[in-house]
Amino acid sequence: MSRPLLFASDVHLSVSDPATVEAFVRFVKDIAPQSEALYILGDLFEYWVGDDDEDPLSQEIAAVLAALADQGVHVYLMHGNRDFLIGERFAHAASAQLLTDPYMISAFGQPILLSHGDALCTDDVAYQQFRHMVRTPAWQQAFLARPLADRRAEVARIRAMSEAAKQVKSMDIMDVNQDAVTALLEGWDGANLVHGHTHRPAKHHHTVAGSERIRWVLPDWYAGRGGYLKIDENGPELLGINQDAAWA
């Protein structure tokens, strides 16, 4: 019997949220070893200022993921909007492979398109402009050349501005745009979509070029309430790490 594939996103690991750290480590140690592969689709960390910031938390998570890989589980990482600066140095320490966004896989004969999901939130024009800027090699090279303390301060400033902006944005603006979803899926024949970012776990149905596609949205993990998508011979299933997850 083939082992399942697991998909998680928006873990947002931080020293200020030990419950989430504990929940994720427990998930990696107790649940993930039974899988063929673990795909982490962005925002594994609450923020990331560069691979040279080897704080105890990042070292712990790298070691936990590397131990999982040593058990024969393939570990994959995709950049999110919070940790898009994760590089090969951390990936190597975690025995993980970095994925481009979007990324196509085959899961038990079904084509599955993977994405973090933030690129689909096209109604949030200000965010898309920011995203375009920080994803350019020139911006990243200049940012990573700054002293570590400066980078931490800059990230704290950007996070504060982002939180303030969220207070005046509607939830619809911060969700994915349906036309953007359709346009993405039109480019990938027959594929269903798995993404995170919006923190709105659900199963959505879309009609693309006359055929039905499924879009799975992964949950966030704040305060240790996380969950994941499992795909096996029986198909996809959205599961919570705690039995009381309202969407599980």
VOGU-3710 file (C-alpha; in Angstrom, 3 decimals, decimal comma):
1> msrpllfasd> 0,000/0,000/0,000  1,330/3,412/-0,974  1,883/5,902/1,773  -0,110/9,169/1,776  1,065/12,633/0,835  0,660/15,384/3,423  0,258/19,111/2,787  0,503/21,903/5,360  0,784/25,662/5,182  0,792/28,803/7,314
11> vhlsvsdpat> 2,342/27,197/10,373  3,777/30,604/11,359  6,327/29,250/13,798  7,499/31,807/16,335  9,037/31,804/19,803  6,076/33,928/20,899  3,676/31,044/20,108  5,108/27,945/21,816  1,831/26,043/21,442  2,202/26,102/17,663
21> veafvrfvkd> 5,845/25,074/17,819  4,933/22,149/20,051  2,019/21,144/17,811  4,094/21,224/14,640  6,996/19,279/16,145  4,543/16,663/17,415  2,959/16,470/13,947  6,329/15,958/12,272  7,389/13,312/14,773  4,118/11,404/15,202
31> iapqsealyi> 2,085/11,771/11,992  4,403/12,683/9,133  6,636/9,568/9,381  3,760/7,466/8,002  3,707/9,538/4,810  5,600/9,396/1,541  6,146/13,146/1,464  5,427/16,301/3,432  4,770/19,459/1,422  4,946/22,729/3,383
41> lgdlfeywvg> 3,345/25,364/1,158  4,733/28,565/2,605  4,852/30,523/5,850  6,474/27,764/7,858  7,849/30,641/9,954  6,171/33,835/11,101  9,016/35,757/9,494  12,421/35,076/7,974  15,211/37,622/7,616  17,807/35,331/6,060
51> dddedplsqe> 19,419/31,934/6,430  22,252/33,471/8,446  19,838/34,175/11,311  20,474/30,825/12,969  18,289/31,295/16,028  17,447/28,273/18,228  13,950/27,889/16,756  15,094/27,673/13,144  17,811/25,210/14,143  15,285/23,073/16,034
61> iaavlaalad> 12,876/22,963/13,092  15,650/22,180/10,622  16,762/19,286/12,817  13,200/17,949/13,190  12,608/18,041/9,426  15,999/16,483/8,712  15,168/13,651/11,121  11,921/13,114/9,217  13,826/12,957/5,928  16,191/10,416/7,484
71> qgvhvylmhg> 13,135/8,172/7,954  12,573/8,149/4,202  9,972/10,928/3,979  10,524/13,497/1,227  10,325/17,046/2,597  9,408/19,956/0,340  9,283/23,681/1,126  7,572/26,475/-0,776  8,019/30,150/-0,025  5,178/32,077/1,602
81> nrdfligerf> 4,621/35,782/2,035  6,351/35,711/5,442  9,338/33,448/4,714  10,128/34,074/1,050  13,796/34,591/1,947  14,345/30,983/3,003  17,277/29,779/0,948  19,322/26,724/0,139  21,289/26,964/3,390  18,238/26,314/5,535
91> ahaasaqllt> 16,805/23,831/3,016  20,013/21,824/3,167  19,992/21,830/6,980  16,385/20,593/6,905  17,088/17,995/4,169  14,305/19,670/2,202  13,805/20,636/-1,429  12,652/24,152/-2,280  9,773/24,321/-4,750  8,796/27,028/-7,194
101> dpymisafgq> 5,306/28,540/-6,981  3,173/27,155/-8,571  4,407/23,566/-8,682  2,746/20,539/-10,262  2,834/17,038/-8,801  1,000/13,762/-9,416  -0,852/12,415/-6,383  -2,192/8,898/-6,892  -2,747/9,547/-10,583  -4,330/12,983/-10,089
111> pillshgdal> -2,473/16,126/-11,194  -2,270/18,524/-8,238  -1,102/22,104/-8,552  0,532/23,513/-5,417  0,777/27,183/-4,489  1,123/29,314/-1,408  -1,878/31,289/-2,654  -0,909/34,919/-2,104  -0,379/35,524/-5,823  -4,088/34,767/-6,310
121> ctddvayqqf> -5,203/37,623/-4,045  -5,169/40,074/-6,933  -7,837/42,383/-5,496  -5,296/43,488/-2,894  -3,394/45,732/-5,279  -1,113/47,260/-2,632  0,007/43,829/-1,481  0,651/42,620/-5,027  2,855/45,648/-5,663  4,796/44,892/-2,475
131> rhmvrtpawq> 5,037/41,206/-3,395  6,427/42,025/-6,810  9,073/44,305/-5,279  10,352/41,924/-2,609  10,499/38,929/-4,946  12,991/40,626/-7,284  16,606/39,424/-7,002  17,871/43,000/-6,710  15,689/43,798/-3,686  16,549/40,523/-1,968
141> qaflarplad> 20,265/40,915/-2,587  20,222/44,450/-1,165  18,129/43,405/1,844  20,282/40,394/2,699  23,415/42,549/2,503  22,189/44,661/5,428  23,246/43,848/9,015  21,086/41,244/10,730  19,801/43,699/13,332  18,693/46,107/10,591
151> rraevarira> 16,854/43,330/8,780  15,018/42,311/11,933  13,982/45,894/12,575  12,803/46,334/8,993  10,738/43,146/9,118  9,144/44,289/12,388  8,262/47,612/10,738  6,765/45,915/7,670  4,759/43,503/9,836  3,349/46,394/11,866
161> mseaakqvks> 2,331/48,205/8,689  0,745/45,036/7,325  -1,306/44,468/10,467  -2,491/48,064/10,406  -3,478/47,765/6,737  -5,499/44,615/7,457  -7,708/46,549/9,840  -9,076/48,675/7,003  -9,216/46,017/4,289  -12,288/43,893/3,697
171> mdimdvnqda> -11,941/40,135/4,055  -12,991/39,732/0,418  -10,067/41,852/-0,774  -7,652/39,644/1,147  -9,161/36,429/-0,259  -8,294/34,874/-3,613  -9,806/36,347/-6,750  -11,979/33,798/-8,554  -10,852/34,960/-11,998  -7,215/34,577/-10,902
181> vtallegwdg> -7,943/31,012/-9,778  -9,601/30,207/-13,108  -6,752/31,766/-15,081  -4,195/29,730/-13,139  -6,046/26,434/-13,553  -6,608/27,040/-17,267  -2,847/26,737/-17,695  -2,675/23,307/-16,051  -4,849/20,759/-17,787  -7,021/18,717/-15,424
191> anlvhghthr> -5,241/19,805/-12,245  -6,839/20,438/-8,892  -5,332/23,119/-6,650  -3,982/23,074/-3,094  -2,970/26,337/-1,433  -2,838/28,202/1,846  -2,355/31,876/2,739  -5,970/32,917/3,327  -6,430/30,933/6,573  -9,872/29,849/5,343
201> pakhhhtvag> -9,727/26,041/5,211  -12,327/24,672/2,814  -13,054/22,611/-0,285  -14,151/24,697/-3,278  -15,556/23,603/-6,638  -14,664/25,467/-9,839  -15,668/24,986/-13,444  -12,700/25,535/-15,722  -12,983/25,043/-19,475  -16,112/22,964/-18,946
211> serirwvlpd> -14,607/20,601/-16,358  -14,890/20,560/-12,587  -11,790/21,349/-10,569  -11,352/21,180/-6,818  -9,515/23,827/-4,786  -8,392/22,830/-1,308  -7,484/25,640/1,098  -5,211/24,716/3,984  -5,650/26,030/7,554  -3,252/28,126/9,577
221> wyagrggylk> -1,624/26,785/12,735  -1,836/29,745/15,116  -2,126/28,771/18,795  -1,581/25,113/17,965  -4,901/24,614/16,180  -3,449/23,517/12,851  -4,345/20,958/10,255  -3,274/19,410/6,985  -4,497/17,813/3,790  -3,885/14,092/3,347
231> idengpellg> -4,095/12,458/-0,061  -4,063/8,671/-0,373  -5,803/5,953/-2,407  -9,141/7,123/-1,033  -8,635/10,698/-2,199  -8,021/13,969/-0,353  -9,120/14,613/3,244  -8,711/17,792/5,277  -7,741/16,884/8,826  -7,142/18,768/12,042
241> inqdaawa> -4,337/17,963/14,440  -6,933/18,374/17,199  -10,302/16,607/17,155  -12,158/19,846/17,883  -11,163/21,568/14,646  -14,409/23,029/13,346  -13,540/22,412/9,707  -12,136/18,892/10,058
//
